[in-house]
Amino acid sequence: MNETEKKAIEGQAAPAAREQDAAQALISNTEEIAESKPAEAAAEAARPAAGEADDENKIFRKYKIKDIVFLAIMAACMLVTGAIMPLVGQIPVFGIIQVCLGLQFSIFPVIGMMKVRKPGALLFMSLCCGVVLVFMNAVMFVCILICAVIAEGLVLLIFRGYRKDGACLFAGTVYFPVTLPFLYLYYRFLYSWTGEEGQAVNAFIGSSAGMAVGMSIAVLAICFVGALIGVFIARELKKAGVMKK
């Protein structure tokens, strides 16, 4: 085979070799893309999860619509079950309202806080209740808001949020009993009472020290029991899948 024939054969083989190299490069590139897709998908899936984890670690987190709806429902339950307030409000016994409403005003707030473990949950429920109470007794509206702020402040100071069940239990226990010293100070120094209502107010601020201490302990005990019941109900609802995180 002479030189001319060799060059002709090599000239014909060169395009075929180039086509084969291009095809091989295309195959390799396709394989690399296919291998990188699962990694990219996993990275994309991990980003929201990491964002959620970071959000969970924050003390102050954003509220969602479902959080607001659930807390509003718990506030409505507090109001409905606390409808006996007007019936016992005129009974001249120190702390009689707190004794009669202690369970309701500790069970439902605890359930709400264990579902929505965010600062401000108790304050929001109190605000929803207060919107209705303000038309019946304006002082109760101010009272429960101040008590909610105090309870929330103690929880943030001691537990740094509601991540632990103990924080919800503590807030539910101290929330309603704090109304007793607030109302005593209000009626004692700021409120002028007359007429039939004055009898109940006079009994409230004129009770003996023993009566005041005894009723205060009773209210605290009732609210503690109510908070325990709220924790138990919330845990059972979570186990049953009714109350998801």
C-alpha positions as CSV (number, residue, x, y, z in Angstrom):
1,M,0.0,0.0,0.0
2,N,1.5,3.2,-1.1
3,E,1.5,6.5,0.8
4,T,-1.4,7.9,-1.1
5,E,-3.7,5.1,-0.2
6,K,-2.7,5.2,3.5
7,K,-3.5,8.9,3.6
8,A,-6.9,8.3,2.0
9,I,-7.7,5.6,4.6
10,E,-6.6,7.8,7.5
11,G,-8.6,10.7,6.1
12,Q,-11.7,8.5,6.0
13,A,-11.1,7.2,9.6
14,A,-10.6,10.6,11.2
15,P,-14.2,11.8,10.9
16,A,-15.4,8.4,12.3
17,A,-13.0,8.7,15.2
18,R,-14.1,12.3,15.9
19,E,-17.8,11.2,15.8
20,Q,-17.0,8.4,18.2
21,D,-15.2,10.7,20.6
22,A,-18.1,13.2,20.5
23,A,-20.6,10.5,21.2
24,Q,-18.5,9.2,24.1
25,A,-18.2,12.7,25.5
26,L,-22.0,13.2,25.2
27,I,-22.7,9.9,27.0
28,S,-20.2,10.9,29.8
29,N,-21.8,14.3,30.2
30,T,-25.3,12.8,30.3
31,E,-24.2,10.3,33.0
32,E,-22.7,13.2,35.1
33,I,-26.0,15.2,34.8
34,A,-28.0,12.1,35.8
35,E,-25.8,11.5,38.8
36,S,-25.9,15.1,39.9
37,K,-29.8,15.3,39.8
38,P,-30.4,13.2,42.9
39,A,-27.8,15.1,44.8
40,E,-29.4,18.4,43.8
41,A,-32.9,17.2,44.7
42,A,-31.6,16.0,48.1
43,A,-30.0,19.4,48.6
44,E,-33.2,21.2,47.7
45,A,-35.2,19.0,50.0
46,A,-32.8,19.6,52.8
47,R,-33.0,23.4,52.5
48,P,-36.6,23.7,53.7
49,A,-36.0,21.2,56.5
50,A,-32.9,23.2,57.6
51,G,-35.0,26.3,57.5
52,E,-37.7,24.7,59.6
53,A,-35.1,23.5,62.1
54,D,-33.7,27.0,62.4
55,D,-37.1,28.4,62.9
56,E,-37.8,25.8,65.6
57,N,-34.7,26.9,67.5
58,K,-35.8,30.6,67.6
59,I,-37.7,31.9,70.6
60,F,-39.9,34.3,68.7
61,R,-41.3,32.7,65.6
62,K,-43.9,33.7,63.0
63,Y,-47.5,32.8,63.5
64,K,-49.4,30.9,60.9
65,I,-53.1,31.1,60.1
66,K,-53.7,27.7,61.6
67,D,-52.0,28.9,64.8
68,I,-54.3,31.9,65.1
69,V,-57.4,29.8,64.3
70,F,-56.6,27.2,67.0
71,L,-55.9,29.8,69.7
72,A,-59.1,31.6,68.8
73,I,-61.0,28.3,69.3
74,M,-59.4,27.7,72.7
75,A,-60.3,31.3,73.7
76,A,-63.9,30.6,72.6
77,C,-64.0,27.4,74.7
78,M,-62.8,29.5,77.7
79,L,-65.6,32.0,77.2
80,V,-68.3,29.4,76.7
81,T,-67.4,27.3,79.7
82,G,-66.8,30.5,81.8
83,A,-70.4,31.7,81.2
84,I,-71.2,31.2,84.9
85,M,-69.1,34.3,85.7
86,P,-72.1,36.6,85.9
87,L,-73.9,34.2,88.3
88,V,-71.1,34.0,90.8
89,G,-69.7,37.5,90.4
90,Q,-72.1,39.0,93.1
91,I,-71.4,36.4,95.7
92,P,-69.6,38.2,98.6
93,V,-66.8,35.7,99.0
94,F,-63.1,36.4,98.3
95,G,-61.9,34.7,95.1
96,I,-65.2,33.0,94.3
97,I,-64.9,33.8,90.6
98,Q,-61.4,32.4,90.4
99,V,-62.5,29.2,92.2
100,C,-65.4,28.7,89.8
101,L,-63.4,29.5,86.6
102,G,-60.0,28.1,87.5
103,L,-60.3,24.9,85.7
104,Q,-61.6,26.4,82.4
105,F,-59.0,29.2,82.4
106,S,-56.1,26.7,82.9
107,I,-57.2,23.7,80.8
108,F,-57.8,25.4,77.5
109,P,-54.8,27.9,77.6
110,V,-52.5,24.9,78.3
111,I,-53.9,23.0,75.3
112,G,-53.5,26.1,73.1
113,M,-49.9,26.7,74.3
114,M,-48.9,23.0,73.8
115,K,-50.2,23.2,70.2
116,V,-48.8,26.6,69.4
117,R,-45.5,26.7,71.3
118,K,-44.7,30.3,70.6
119,P,-44.5,33.4,72.9
120,G,-47.6,35.4,72.7
121,A,-50.0,32.4,72.5
122,L,-51.4,33.0,76.0
123,L,-51.6,36.8,75.4
124,F,-53.5,36.2,72.1
125,M,-56.0,33.9,73.8
126,S,-56.5,36.5,76.5
127,L,-57.0,39.2,74.0
128,C,-59.7,37.1,72.2
129,C,-61.5,36.6,75.6
130,G,-61.0,40.2,76.5
131,V,-62.7,41.5,73.4
132,V,-65.9,39.9,74.7
133,L,-65.4,40.6,78.4
134,V,-64.8,44.3,77.8
135,F,-68.5,44.7,77.1
136,M,-69.4,43.1,80.5
137,N,-66.6,44.3,82.7
138,A,-63.8,46.4,81.4
139,V,-61.6,45.8,84.4
140,M,-61.6,42.0,83.6
141,F,-60.3,42.8,80.1
142,V,-57.4,44.7,81.5
143,C,-56.9,42.2,84.2
144,I,-56.5,39.1,82.1
145,L,-54.2,40.9,79.6
146,I,-51.9,42.0,82.4
147,C,-51.9,38.5,83.9
148,A,-51.1,37.0,80.5
149,V,-48.2,39.4,80.1
150,I,-46.9,38.5,83.6
151,A,-47.3,34.7,82.9
152,E,-45.6,35.0,79.5
153,G,-42.8,37.1,80.9
154,L,-42.1,34.5,83.6
155,V,-42.1,31.7,81.1
156,L,-39.6,33.5,78.8
157,L,-37.4,34.3,81.8
158,I,-37.4,30.8,83.3
159,F,-38.0,28.5,80.3
160,R,-37.1,30.7,77.3
161,G,-40.3,29.6,75.5
162,Y,-42.9,26.9,75.4
163,R,-40.8,24.0,74.0
164,K,-41.1,22.1,77.3
165,D,-44.4,20.8,78.6
166,G,-43.3,22.2,82.0
167,A,-43.4,25.7,80.6
168,C,-47.0,25.3,79.5
169,L,-47.9,23.7,82.8
170,F,-46.3,26.6,84.7
171,A,-48.0,29.3,82.6
172,G,-51.4,27.6,82.9
173,T,-51.0,27.4,86.7
174,V,-50.0,31.0,87.4
175,Y,-52.1,32.7,84.8
176,F,-55.5,33.0,86.5
177,P,-54.4,33.2,90.2
178,V,-52.5,36.4,89.3
179,T,-55.9,38.1,88.9
180,L,-56.4,38.0,92.7
181,P,-53.7,40.5,93.7
182,F,-54.5,42.6,90.7
183,L,-58.2,42.8,91.5
184,Y,-57.5,43.4,95.2
185,L,-55.3,46.4,94.4
186,Y,-57.7,47.8,91.9
187,Y,-60.8,47.5,94.2
188,R,-58.8,48.7,97.2
189,F,-57.3,51.9,95.7
190,L,-58.8,52.7,92.3
191,Y,-62.5,51.5,92.3
192,S,-65.3,53.4,94.0
193,W,-68.1,50.9,94.8
194,T,-71.7,51.6,95.5
195,G,-75.1,49.8,95.4
196,E,-75.5,46.0,95.2
197,E,-72.1,45.5,93.5
198,G,-70.5,47.2,96.5
199,Q,-71.4,44.2,98.7
200,A,-69.3,41.8,96.7
201,V,-66.5,44.3,96.3
202,N,-66.5,45.1,100.0
203,A,-66.4,41.4,100.8
204,F,-63.5,40.9,98.4
205,I,-61.3,43.6,99.9
206,G,-62.6,43.2,103.4
207,S,-62.0,39.5,103.8
208,S,-59.9,38.3,106.6
209,A,-56.3,37.4,106.0
210,G,-57.0,33.8,106.6
211,M,-59.9,33.7,104.1
212,A,-57.8,35.5,101.5
213,V,-54.8,33.1,101.9
214,G,-57.0,30.0,102.0
215,M,-59.0,31.0,98.9
216,S,-55.7,32.0,97.1
217,I,-54.2,28.6,97.8
218,A,-57.5,26.9,96.6
219,V,-57.4,28.9,93.4
220,L,-53.7,28.0,92.8
221,A,-54.4,24.3,93.5
222,I,-57.4,24.3,91.1
223,C,-55.4,26.0,88.3
224,F,-52.6,23.5,88.8
225,V,-55.0,20.6,88.5
226,G,-56.5,22.2,85.4
227,A,-53.1,22.7,83.9
228,L,-52.2,19.1,84.5
229,I,-55.5,18.0,82.8
230,G,-54.7,20.3,79.9
231,V,-51.2,18.7,79.5
232,F,-52.8,15.2,79.6
233,I,-55.5,16.1,77.0
234,A,-52.9,17.7,74.7
235,R,-50.6,14.7,74.9
236,E,-53.5,12.3,74.2
237,L,-54.7,14.4,71.2
238,K,-51.2,14.3,69.8
239,K,-50.9,10.5,70.2
240,A,-54.2,10.1,68.4
241,G,-53.0,12.4,65.6
242,V,-55.8,14.9,66.2
243,M,-53.5,17.7,67.2
244,K,-50.5,17.7,65.0
245,K,-47.5,19.9,65.5
